Amino acid sequence: MSTTARAKKHLDIQPSLLAYAAGISTLSPGLTAYQLTRVYGKAVPPTELARMSLRIFPHQMGLKWLQMNCATPVKSELSPWVAFGVVGVLQGGVYGQCIVHFSKALKLAKTVSIAGMFRGSGFAGLRDTISQGVPFMYSATVQERVVDPLLAPATTGEAAAPTDDVGHGVRRAVAVMGSSIFATLLSQGTHNCQIKMQADHALSYGGAMRELWAQHGVRALFTGASARVALLLLVNGLNELLLKKAWAANEKPEEAATTLQAAAAPRVAPPLASTSMPPFIALPMPSLGATVVAKEKPAGPYES
């Protein structure tokens, strides 16, 4: 693909990326602030958190838009896994600006400044590789292997399952939500470590883990997860609605078609597997212009 064509494709996806950034930034600051208050054990009225969140909405939207523009070419040239690793590191900056803002406003730590907004980027990269990468890559598989067999209309014989758009959409939503919740809970510990480092710049990687464990014990692995589950349901829902299509539009035409078909095509139930081997095998013989049917030899008493 030429440089001009690639640049035009990148411009074409900007409305989707802007909508994606705006949608996430509507809730992300408030939910991040809530998680921060849980980590520090400080009670703050939701209305106060909402007012403080509104002040940084433009900053958060701009940072999120820049983040996704940086990750898009990585996905095109390498893979979604690497792209979400980059998203995670850059998300450290998005969260960092938010956390520094709330940490100062709520007086949670003495050592904090905007210069440390990317602290804990190792935790961030691992967190988003899990929390966004797993649903993005495996929600279709979860639908096919788990959700469709449970919720799709039953079939008999070799009839295929109905492929109605409404039923497929509902099952798709169930698969995305289920994989999102699982991946969010799995990555919550790394998220808590990062926001601890961003809220208190005196902490190292090891210091953040030690302090969290001393304060919360095993609960450090899931403290504040409820707010982040809500946020990741929104994020992974927007990944399905906007990001997959935007990233597919930025690919080569044949790759884009494959991506969109994998994301949107209803899953069709395969025919029921036969429990016995077929009695005859058809062998085509082009030179004779006919097909010879060979009888399968029955196994002898000493053959298997």
N, C-alpha and C positions, 0 to 999 in steps of 0.2 A: 504494500500500500504506500502511495506517495506521501510526502510530508504534507502537501496541501490537502489531500483527502483526509489524512489523519487529523489535521487541525480542524477541518470542517466538521468531522464527526465529533470531536471534542467540544466544539461550540454547540452542536446540536443537543448534547446531553446536559447542558448547563441548567435549563429550566428544571429538569428532574433532580439534579444535584442541589439546586437552591431550595426546591420544595422539601427534599429530604432533610437538608440542614435546618430549615425553619421548623419542620415538624418535630424533630428531635429536640431542638433548643427551646421549644415551648415548655417541656416538662423536665428536661435534664437538669438544669440548675437547681430547681427546688428539691428534686429527689436526691441529688448529690449532697445538698446541704443537710437533708434529713439523715442520710447515711453518716455524714460527718458528726452530727450531734449524737448519734447512737454510739459511734466509736469513742467519743469523748464523754458520753454519759451526761450530756447537758440538755435540759428541756427548753425548747424555744417554741413559742406559738406558731402554728402554721401560717397565720396571716403575716407575721413578721418575716418568715422565710420567703413567702410569696413576694412581698415588697422588695426584699433584697435581691431576689431572683430577677425581677423585672428590670432592674438597673443594668444587668449585664447581658440581657437578651441579645442586643446587637453584636456584642463582642463574641458571644458563644456561637451565634449563627455564622458570623464571618469566619471564625476559626474552624468550625465544622465543615463549611464549604471548601476552605483551603485544604483541609485534611483529606476530603474525599477526592479532590482534584489531584492531590499528590499520590493517592493510592490507586487511582484508576489506571494509569499507565503501567504500574507494577503488576496489576492483575492481568493486563493485556499481554505483557511481555514475559511474565513468570508464571504465577499461579494465584488462585484465590487465597490459599493458605499464607503465602508470603505477603499478599496484599493486606490481609487482616492483621498480620504481625506488624506491618507498617502502620495500619490504622491504630493499633494499640499503642505504639510508641507515640504517634502524633496525638492520640486521644489523651495521653498523659499531659500534653500541653493544654488541651481543651479543658480537661478536669482541673489541671494545675491552676489556670487563670481563675476558674470558678472557686476552687478550694482556698486559694490565697485570699480571694475577695471575702469569703465567709469567715475564714480563720481570723482575719484582721477585724472584721465587723463584730464577731462574737468574742474576740479576745481569747482564742483558744491556745495560742502559743506565743512566746516572746520572739522566737527566731523564725521569721517568715518574710519573704519578699517575692515579687514577681520574677526575679532572676532565677528562682528555683522551681518554676512552673513545670519543668520537665524532669524533676527528680523522681526516682523510682521507675524509670522507663523500662527497665528489665521486667519488673512486675507487670507493667502495663502491656508490654508486647505479649507476654504469656497469657494474660487475662483475656485479651480480645481475640487471640488465636483460638482460645477455647470457646468464649461466650458468643462470638459471632461466626467464627469459622465453622464450628460444629453444626449449628442449624443451617447455615448457608449451604454447606456441602452435603449434609446427610438428611435434611428434612424430607426430601423426596424418597429416600430409601426407607425412612421411618414410616412414611405414608404407605409405601408399597408392601413392606414386610410386616407392619404391625397394625396400622390404622385401617387400611383397606380390608384385610381379612376379618377384622372385628366389626366394621361399620358398613362396608359395602353390601348391597343387596345380594342375597344368596343366589347361586346359580346351580344348575343341574347339568349333568353330562358335560358336553364340550361347549356349551353356550357361554359367551363372554359376558362379563359383568357390564351392566349399563354404564354409559359414560356421560351421564347428564352433568351439565356444568354446575348446577347448584350443589348436587351431592358431592361432586369432586371438590368444589370450593370449600365446603364445610370440612371434608376430610383433610384437605390441604391445611386449613387453618388449625385443626387439631394437631396435626403433625408438627407444624411450625411452633405452636405454643408449647407442646410437650417437650420438644428438643430444646427450645429456648429456656424453659424453666430448669431442665436438667443441666444444661451448659452453664447457666448463670450461677446455680448453687455450687457447681464444681469449681468455678473460678472466683468465688467470693473472697476466699482467703487472700489471694494475690491482690485483689482490689483493695481490701482493707489495709494491706501492707503499703500499697502505694499512696493512698490518701493520708495515711499516718506520716509518711515521709514528706509529703507535700505540705501538710499542715504544720509540721515541726521540722525545720531545716537543720536542726542539730542532730537528727537521727540518721544513721547509716542503714544499709539493707539489713544487716544482722540486728542492729539496735531496734529497728521498727518491728521485726518479728519477735524479739525478746520482750519488748514492752507490751505488744498486743497479747502475747501469751500470758504474761504476768497479770495483765488487767482482766482478760476475758477467759483464759484457758482455752479449752477446745471450742468454745463459742466464737473465738476469733475467726474460725473458718466460715461462719455463716451469719455473724452479727450484721444487721442492716440489709440482709438479703431481700427482704420483702419489697423495699423501695426499688432495689436494682432489678428484681424480677419484673416489676411494673415497667421500668424503663426499657429493659431488654425485650419485653413483649412488643413495645412500640417500635424499637429499633429493628428487630428482626421482621416485624410486620412490614415496615417500610423497606427493608431489604428485599422482601418478596415483591412488593408493589412497584417500587421505583428503582432500587439499585441494580437488581438483576437485569432489568430491561435496559437501564442506562449503560451498564457494563457490556451487555450483549451488543448494543448498538455501536459500541466503540471497538468491537472486534472485526475480524475479517468476515465477509458475508456468510461463508460456510460455517465458521465457528459460531457466529451469532445465531444462525438457524438452529444449530445443535443445542446451544445453551437455552434458548427460548422453548424449544420442544421439550427438553428435559424438565424445565421449570413449570410449564403450563399444560402439557398434554396429560389428559386423564389416563390413569393407569388401567390397563385392561387385564382382567384375570386370565392366567394361562389355562389351557385345557387340562383336565384331570389326567394325571400321569397313569399310564398303564402298568399293571402289576406283573405282566408276563411278557416275554419276548415274542415278537411277531413270528408266525410260523413260516412265512416265506420272505425271501429277500430278492428284490428285483435288481438285476444287473444289466445296465444299458450296454449294447454292443453296436456302436455306430457303423462298423464295417459291414454288418449284416442287415442294418436298417431295422432291427427288431429287438425285442427285449426278451431275454432268457430268464425264466423263473426257476431259481434253484431251490430245491427243498432243503430245509435246514436239517442237518444230520443230528439225530438224537444222541445224547451223551450215553456212552457205554457204562458198564458197571464200575470201571476203574478210571473214568474220565470225569472231569468237572468243568 
